[in-house]
């Protein structure tokens, strides 16, 4: 059954670094909140192993159409990823409270 297909999820070094920066910043205020947020984000990333196509494409003028899918993680995080064959490549984990115009120019 096609719906049961499992995808391998690979998180890029850049995305890991972005996540690390967010979590370290959060930990300065609350280690517990940072640990909970990291757990939530990691769970969301693992969920991409099933039906990663369920999230829409990231549509921006300077981004190649239909290249990245976007997944929002409550409340402020945006994950951009590509699907190639049976592999999901997580390329960016963005904090939407910050300016990410560098990505689309």
C-alpha contacts under 8 A as a table, 3 or more apart, distances in Angstrom:
res1	aa1	res2	aa2	distance
1	X	4	X	5.79
1	X	5	X	7.37
2	X	5	X	5.55
3	X	50	X	7.79
3	X	51	X	6.89
4	X	50	X	7.09
5	X	50	X	6.60
5	X	51	X	7.57
6	X	49	X	5.38
6	X	50	X	5.43
6	X	51	X	7.90
6	X	86	X	7.37
7	X	48	X	7.34
7	X	49	X	4.38
7	X	50	X	6.24
7	X	86	X	4.89
7	X	87	X	5.25
7	X	88	X	6.46
8	X	49	X	5.86
8	X	86	X	6.42
8	X	87	X	4.72
8	X	88	X	6.01
9	X	45	X	7.53
9	X	46	X	6.93
9	X	48	X	6.79
9	X	49	X	6.00
9	X	87	X	5.93
9	X	88	X	4.70
9	X	89	X	6.11
9	X	90	X	7.27
10	X	87	X	7.25
10	X	88	X	6.08
10	X	89	X	4.98
10	X	90	X	6.08
11	X	15	X	6.26
11	X	16	X	6.62
11	X	89	X	6.02
11	X	90	X	4.67
11	X	91	X	6.57
12	X	15	X	5.18
12	X	16	X	6.27
12	X	89	X	7.05
12	X	90	X	5.97
12	X	91	X	5.45
12	X	92	X	7.77
13	X	16	X	5.01
13	X	17	X	6.10
14	X	17	X	5.11
14	X	18	X	6.20
14	X	91	X	6.80
14	X	92	X	6.84
15	X	18	X	4.99
15	X	19	X	6.15
15	X	90	X	6.81
15	X	91	X	5.50
15	X	92	X	4.64
15	X	93	X	5.31
16	X	19	X	5.12
16	X	20	X	6.05
16	X	93	X	7.85
17	X	20	X	4.97
17	X	21	X	6.22
18	X	21	X	5.28
18	X	22	X	6.49
18	X	92	X	7.33
18	X	93	X	6.02
18	X	94	X	7.03
19	X	22	X	5.18
19	X	23	X	6.16
19	X	93	X	6.19
19	X	94	X	7.90
20	X	23	X	5.16
20	X	24	X	5.97
21	X	24	X	5.27
21	X	25	X	6.13
22	X	25	X	5.24
22	X	26	X	6.19
22	X	95	X	7.41
23	X	26	X	5.03
23	X	27	X	6.03
23	X	34	X	5.40
23	X	35	X	7.65
23	X	37	X	7.54
23	X	38	X	6.65
24	X	27	X	5.01
24	X	28	X	6.61
24	X	34	X	7.44
25	X	28	X	5.49
25	X	29	X	7.49
26	X	29	X	5.57
26	X	30	X	6.24
26	X	31	X	7.20
26	X	33	X	7.17
26	X	34	X	5.27
27	X	30	X	4.77
27	X	31	X	4.26
27	X	32	X	7.47
27	X	33	X	7.13
27	X	34	X	5.05
27	X	35	X	7.81
28	X	31	X	6.90
30	X	33	X	5.27
30	X	34	X	6.20
31	X	34	X	5.05
31	X	35	X	6.11
32	X	35	X	5.16
32	X	36	X	6.17
33	X	36	X	5.07
33	X	37	X	6.05
34	X	37	X	5.12
34	X	38	X	6.09
35	X	38	X	5.16
35	X	39	X	6.18
36	X	39	X	5.11
36	X	40	X	6.17
37	X	40	X	4.98
37	X	41	X	6.13
38	X	41	X	5.17
38	X	42	X	6.04
39	X	42	X	5.19
39	X	43	X	6.09
40	X	43	X	5.18
40	X	44	X	6.26
41	X	44	X	5.04
41	X	45	X	6.19
41	X	73	X	6.97
42	X	45	X	5.04
42	X	46	X	6.16
43	X	46	X	5.10
43	X	47	X	6.22
44	X	47	X	5.04
44	X	48	X	6.95
44	X	73	X	7.36
45	X	48	X	5.50
45	X	49	X	7.91
46	X	49	X	5.82
47	X	50	X	5.97
47	X	52	X	7.85
48	X	51	X	6.46
48	X	52	X	4.77
48	X	88	X	7.21
49	X	52	X	6.56
49	X	88	X	7.42
51	X	54	X	5.77
52	X	55	X	6.55
52	X	83	X	7.57
52	X	88	X	7.48
53	X	56	X	7.21
53	X	69	X	7.57
53	X	83	X	8.00
55	X	69	X	6.11
55	X	70	X	6.06
55	X	71	X	5.98
56	X	69	X	5.51
56	X	70	X	5.99
56	X	71	X	7.73
57	X	65	X	7.92
57	X	66	X	5.70
57	X	67	X	7.19
57	X	68	X	5.67
57	X	69	X	4.10
57	X	70	X	5.85
58	X	65	X	7.89
58	X	66	X	7.25
58	X	67	X	7.63
58	X	68	X	5.50
58	X	69	X	5.30
58	X	70	X	5.34
58	X	80	X	7.51
59	X	63	X	7.03
59	X	65	X	6.61
59	X	66	X	7.61
60	X	63	X	5.40
60	X	65	X	7.87
60	X	104	X	6.82
61	X	104	X	7.35
62	X	104	X	5.30
62	X	105	X	6.10
63	X	67	X	7.56
63	X	104	X	6.18
64	X	67	X	5.68
65	X	68	X	7.89
66	X	69	X	7.44
67	X	82	X	6.23
68	X	80	X	5.77
68	X	81	X	5.16
68	X	82	X	4.94
68	X	83	X	7.94
69	X	80	X	5.64
69	X	81	X	5.33
69	X	82	X	6.14
70	X	78	X	6.63
70	X	79	X	5.63
70	X	80	X	4.78
70	X	81	X	6.63
71	X	78	X	5.75
71	X	79	X	5.08
71	X	80	X	6.62
72	X	75	X	7.69
72	X	76	X	7.49
72	X	77	X	5.71
72	X	78	X	4.60
72	X	79	X	6.29
73	X	76	X	6.55
73	X	77	X	5.00
73	X	78	X	6.21
73	X	79	X	7.60
74	X	77	X	6.51
76	X	95	X	5.67
76	X	96	X	5.16
76	X	97	X	6.48
77	X	93	X	6.73
77	X	94	X	5.54
77	X	95	X	4.79
77	X	96	X	5.71
78	X	92	X	7.88
78	X	93	X	5.76
78	X	94	X	5.04
78	X	95	X	6.50
78	X	96	X	6.55
79	X	90	X	7.13
79	X	91	X	7.76
79	X	92	X	5.67
79	X	93	X	4.56
79	X	94	X	6.30
80	X	90	X	6.13
80	X	91	X	5.93
80	X	92	X	5.14
80	X	93	X	6.58
81	X	88	X	6.65
81	X	89	X	5.36
81	X	90	X	4.25
81	X	91	X	5.46
81	X	92	X	6.99
82	X	88	X	5.73
82	X	89	X	5.14
82	X	90	X	6.60
82	X	91	X	7.58
83	X	86	X	7.16
83	X	87	X	5.84
83	X	88	X	4.58
83	X	89	X	6.29
84	X	87	X	5.39
84	X	88	X	6.46
84	X	89	X	7.74
90	X	93	X	7.80
94	X	98	X	7.98
94	X	100	X	7.57
95	X	98	X	5.80
96	X	99	X	7.12
96	X	100	X	7.61
99	X	102	X	7.81
100	X	103	X	5.68
100	X	104	X	7.63
101	X	104	X	5.44
101	X	105	X	6.48
102	X	105	X	5.52
